[in-house]
């Protein structure tokens, strides 16, 4: 159970770290790097529009990975979500800007192709998180002893708190390392957290591959082989939408209110505090780390 709890918590930490660093970069760097020809307000709106793409992708990822999680197992699908997230995140870190290259390459940038590719990669991030979160919770809940599913299903929920702390920390270190000069941070400083995520992904894969498939899934598979259902539903998601649409809408509405406040605090306020309130980037990121600790404890 310790290994399962660690695997689920580390996995969601890495997934949400990759997800959150995009929000921080969208607040601090993307308006200038990918939308330099727009005025400041329009560039900020465009930057957060690319951030929003992931929230349309998350339900898609949840449906697809949820379906295959029931077919081929929780472990396999969670390995795929980690790989998709890791590859797309590193590619964002290497992506040249509209007019700014990447690490000295593409000196003049790649123009309109840059924000288009950014949107595609952001969609893949959301797609991966959609499959990760529920899958990681299932992994721990299905392993948990009787009467303790709620306790063990808590461990994946610690991931976002750890991730927000790490994302703020890596951007803080990058800001301090490259200094306050805008050119250095916009050219390569913001890229460092994205590229470093590959090391975290490798650690996550190592931990996750060490965990066996859940006993609940193995029992369900054995029962399916021993007692094949003649008219098994190929798309159970459609049954869920047909018979439990009220529960889905209620749960979705409850989480929408939570997430809207959460991402205002973790992404938009980073932009507002630095640009409108004129706080220093290091101060805002340090406050994010303090908030992450309170978040995790709560």
C-alpha positions as CSV (number, residue, x, y, z in Angstrom):
1,X,0.0,0.0,0.0
2,X,2.9,2.4,0.6
3,X,4.2,1.8,-2.9
4,X,0.7,2.3,-4.4
5,X,0.1,5.5,-2.4
6,X,3.6,6.8,-3.4
7,X,3.0,5.9,-7.1
8,X,-0.4,7.6,-7.2
9,X,0.8,10.7,-5.4
10,X,4.0,11.0,-7.4
11,X,2.2,10.5,-10.6
12,X,-0.4,13.2,-10.0
13,X,2.3,15.5,-8.7
14,X,4.2,15.2,-12.0
15,X,1.1,15.5,-14.2
16,X,-0.1,18.6,-12.4
17,X,3.4,20.1,-12.2
18,X,3.5,20.0,-16.0
19,X,-0.1,21.4,-16.0
20,X,0.6,24.2,-13.6
21,X,3.9,25.4,-15.1
22,X,2.0,26.2,-18.2
23,X,-0.3,28.5,-16.2
24,X,2.6,30.3,-14.6
25,X,4.3,30.7,-18.0
26,X,1.0,31.9,-19.5
27,X,0.9,34.6,-16.9
28,X,4.6,35.6,-17.0
29,X,6.0,34.8,-20.5
30,X,3.6,33.6,-23.1
31,X,1.9,37.0,-23.9
32,X,5.3,38.4,-25.0
33,X,6.8,35.2,-26.5
34,X,3.8,34.0,-28.5
35,X,1.7,37.1,-29.0
36,X,4.1,40.0,-29.4
37,X,2.2,41.8,-32.0
38,X,-0.9,42.3,-29.8
39,X,-1.3,45.0,-27.2
40,X,-0.7,43.9,-23.6
41,X,-4.3,43.2,-22.7
42,X,-5.1,41.3,-25.9
43,X,-1.9,39.3,-25.5
44,X,-2.7,38.3,-22.0
45,X,-6.3,37.2,-23.0
46,X,-4.8,35.2,-25.9
47,X,-2.3,33.6,-23.6
48,X,-5.0,32.5,-21.1
49,X,-7.1,31.3,-24.0
50,X,-4.4,28.7,-24.9
51,X,-4.4,27.8,-21.2
52,X,-8.2,27.2,-21.4
53,X,-7.8,24.7,-24.2
54,X,-6.8,22.0,-21.7
55,X,-10.1,22.2,-20.0
56,X,-11.9,21.2,-23.1
57,X,-9.4,18.3,-23.5
58,X,-9.7,17.0,-20.0
59,X,-13.2,15.4,-20.4
60,X,-12.1,13.8,-23.7
61,X,-9.1,12.3,-21.9
62,X,-11.2,11.2,-19.0
63,X,-13.7,9.4,-21.3
64,X,-11.0,7.7,-23.5
65,X,-8.6,6.7,-20.8
66,X,-11.5,5.7,-18.5
67,X,-12.8,3.4,-21.2
68,X,-9.4,1.8,-21.9
69,X,-8.6,1.7,-18.1
70,X,-11.6,-0.7,-17.8
71,X,-10.4,-2.7,-20.8
72,X,-6.6,-3.0,-20.5
73,X,-6.0,-1.9,-16.9
74,X,-5.3,1.1,-14.7
75,X,-1.5,0.7,-14.7
76,X,-1.1,0.7,-18.5
77,X,-3.3,3.8,-19.1
78,X,-1.5,5.7,-16.3
79,X,1.8,5.0,-17.9
80,X,0.4,6.4,-21.2
81,X,-0.9,9.5,-19.5
82,X,2.5,10.2,-17.9
83,X,4.3,9.7,-21.3
84,X,1.9,12.0,-23.2
85,X,2.1,14.7,-20.6
86,X,5.9,14.5,-20.3
87,X,6.6,14.6,-24.1
88,X,4.2,17.5,-24.7
89,X,5.6,19.5,-21.8
90,X,9.2,19.2,-22.9
91,X,8.2,20.1,-26.5
92,X,6.6,23.3,-25.1
93,X,9.9,24.1,-23.5
94,X,11.7,23.7,-26.8
95,X,9.1,25.5,-28.9
96,X,10.4,28.7,-30.6
97,X,8.3,31.8,-30.0
98,X,6.6,34.0,-32.5
99,X,9.7,36.3,-32.8
100,X,12.0,34.7,-30.2
101,X,13.9,31.5,-30.8
102,X,14.7,28.8,-28.4
103,X,18.2,28.6,-26.9
104,X,19.6,30.5,-29.8
105,X,17.9,28.4,-32.4
106,X,15.4,29.9,-34.9
107,X,16.7,33.4,-34.2
108,X,13.7,35.1,-35.7
109,X,11.1,32.7,-34.3
110,X,8.6,30.7,-36.4
111,X,5.8,33.2,-36.6
112,X,2.1,32.1,-36.5
113,X,3.1,28.5,-36.3
114,X,4.3,29.0,-32.7
115,X,0.9,29.7,-31.1
116,X,-0.8,27.1,-33.2
117,X,1.7,24.4,-32.1
118,X,1.4,25.7,-28.5
119,X,-2.4,25.1,-28.6
120,X,-2.0,21.5,-29.9
121,X,0.6,20.7,-27.1
122,X,-1.7,22.3,-24.5
123,X,-4.6,20.1,-25.7
124,X,-2.4,17.1,-25.2
125,X,-1.6,18.2,-21.7
126,X,-5.2,18.5,-20.8
127,X,-5.9,15.1,-22.5
128,X,-3.3,13.4,-20.3
129,X,-4.5,15.1,-17.1
130,X,-8.1,14.0,-17.9
131,X,-7.0,10.4,-17.9
132,X,-4.6,10.7,-15.0
133,X,-6.5,12.1,-12.1
134,X,-9.4,9.6,-12.0
135,X,-7.1,6.7,-12.9
136,X,-4.7,7.5,-10.1
137,X,-7.6,7.7,-7.6
138,X,-9.0,4.4,-8.8
139,X,-5.5,2.8,-8.5
140,X,-5.3,3.6,-4.8
141,X,-9.1,3.0,-4.0
142,X,-9.1,-0.4,-5.7
143,X,-5.9,-1.4,-3.7
144,X,-7.2,-0.1,-0.4
145,X,-8.3,-2.5,2.4
146,X,-12.0,-2.5,3.3
147,X,-13.1,0.6,5.1
148,X,-10.1,2.7,4.0
149,X,-10.8,3.6,0.4
150,X,-11.4,7.3,1.3
151,X,-8.2,7.4,3.2
152,X,-6.0,6.0,0.4
153,X,-7.9,7.9,-2.4
154,X,-6.6,11.1,-0.6
155,X,-3.0,10.5,-1.7
156,X,-3.5,11.4,-5.4
157,X,-5.2,14.6,-4.3
158,X,-2.0,15.7,-2.6
159,X,-0.4,15.7,-6.0
160,X,-1.8,19.2,-7.1
161,X,-0.5,20.8,-3.8
162,X,3.0,19.3,-4.3
163,X,2.9,20.3,-8.0
164,X,1.9,23.9,-7.3
165,X,4.7,24.2,-4.8
166,X,7.2,22.7,-7.3
167,X,6.0,24.8,-10.2
168,X,6.4,28.0,-8.2
169,X,9.7,26.9,-6.9
170,X,11.2,26.1,-10.3
171,X,10.0,29.4,-11.8
172,X,11.4,31.2,-8.7
173,X,14.8,29.5,-9.1
174,X,14.8,30.3,-12.9
175,X,13.9,33.9,-12.1
176,X,16.7,34.3,-9.6
177,X,19.2,32.4,-11.8
178,X,18.7,34.5,-14.9
179,X,18.1,37.7,-13.0
180,X,15.4,40.2,-13.5
181,X,16.4,41.0,-17.1
182,X,13.3,40.4,-19.2
183,X,15.2,39.3,-22.3
184,X,16.9,36.4,-20.5
185,X,13.8,35.2,-18.8
186,X,11.7,35.4,-22.0
187,X,14.3,33.8,-24.2
188,X,15.2,30.8,-22.1
189,X,14.5,31.3,-18.4
190,X,10.8,30.2,-18.6
191,X,11.8,27.1,-20.6
192,X,13.8,25.5,-17.8
193,X,10.9,24.2,-15.7
194,X,9.3,22.6,-18.8
195,X,12.5,20.8,-19.8
196,X,13.3,19.7,-16.3
197,X,10.0,18.0,-16.1
198,X,11.4,15.1,-18.2
199,X,13.5,14.1,-15.2
200,X,10.4,14.0,-13.0
201,X,8.5,11.9,-15.7
202,X,11.3,9.3,-15.7
203,X,11.1,9.0,-11.9
204,X,7.3,8.7,-12.1
205,X,7.5,6.0,-14.7
206,X,10.0,4.0,-12.6
207,X,7.7,4.2,-9.6
208,X,4.5,3.5,-11.6
209,X,5.9,0.5,-13.5
210,X,6.9,-1.1,-10.1
211,X,3.2,-1.3,-9.1
212,X,1.1,-4.3,-10.2
213,X,-2.4,-4.1,-11.6
214,X,-5.1,-3.6,-9.0
215,X,-6.7,-6.8,-7.5
216,X,-10.2,-5.4,-8.3
217,X,-9.3,-5.1,-12.0
218,X,-7.7,-8.6,-12.1
219,X,-10.8,-10.1,-10.5
220,X,-13.1,-8.3,-13.0
221,X,-10.9,-9.6,-15.9
222,X,-11.0,-13.2,-14.6
223,X,-14.7,-13.0,-14.2
224,X,-15.1,-11.7,-17.8
225,X,-13.1,-14.6,-19.1
226,X,-14.9,-17.2,-17.0
227,X,-18.4,-15.8,-17.5
228,X,-18.5,-13.9,-20.9
229,X,-21.4,-11.6,-21.3
230,X,-23.2,-12.2,-24.6
231,X,-24.3,-8.6,-25.1
232,X,-21.6,-6.6,-23.3
233,X,-21.9,-2.8,-23.8
234,X,-18.9,-1.7,-25.9
235,X,-19.3,2.0,-24.8
236,X,-20.4,2.1,-21.2
237,X,-19.8,5.8,-21.1
238,X,-23.0,6.2,-23.2
239,X,-25.0,4.3,-20.5
240,X,-23.6,6.7,-17.9
241,X,-24.7,9.7,-19.9
242,X,-28.1,8.1,-20.5
243,X,-28.9,6.9,-17.0
244,X,-26.8,9.2,-14.7
245,X,-26.8,12.5,-16.6
246,X,-28.2,14.3,-13.5
247,X,-25.3,13.1,-11.3
248,X,-22.8,14.0,-14.0
249,X,-24.2,17.6,-14.3
250,X,-24.3,18.1,-10.5
251,X,-20.8,16.8,-10.0
252,X,-19.5,18.8,-13.0
253,X,-21.1,22.0,-11.7
254,X,-19.7,21.5,-8.2
255,X,-16.2,21.0,-9.6
256,X,-16.5,23.9,-12.0
257,X,-17.1,26.3,-9.1
258,X,-14.1,24.9,-7.4
259,X,-11.8,24.9,-10.4
260,X,-12.7,28.4,-11.5
261,X,-11.6,29.8,-8.1
262,X,-8.5,27.5,-8.0
263,X,-7.1,28.6,-11.4
264,X,-7.9,32.2,-10.8
265,X,-5.7,31.9,-7.7
266,X,-2.9,29.9,-9.2
267,X,-2.7,31.4,-12.7
268,X,-4.6,34.6,-13.2
269,X,-3.5,36.2,-9.9
270,X,0.1,35.5,-10.9
271,X,-0.4,37.8,-13.9
272,X,-2.5,40.4,-12.0
273,X,-0.1,40.6,-9.1
274,X,3.0,41.2,-11.3
275,X,1.5,43.4,-14.0
276,X,-1.3,45.3,-12.3
277,X,-0.2,45.4,-8.7
278,X,3.5,45.6,-9.7
279,X,4.7,43.1,-7.1
280,X,8.0,41.4,-8.0
281,X,8.0,38.1,-9.8
282,X,10.0,36.5,-6.9
283,X,7.5,37.7,-4.3
284,X,4.5,36.4,-6.1
285,X,6.1,33.0,-6.7
286,X,7.2,32.7,-3.1
287,X,3.6,33.5,-2.0
288,X,2.5,30.7,-4.3
289,X,4.7,28.3,-2.5
290,X,3.2,29.3,0.9
291,X,-0.3,28.9,-0.5
292,X,0.6,25.4,-1.8
293,X,1.7,24.3,1.7
294,X,-1.6,25.5,3.2
295,X,-3.5,23.8,0.3
296,X,-1.8,20.5,0.9
297,X,-2.4,20.6,4.7
298,X,-6.1,21.4,4.1
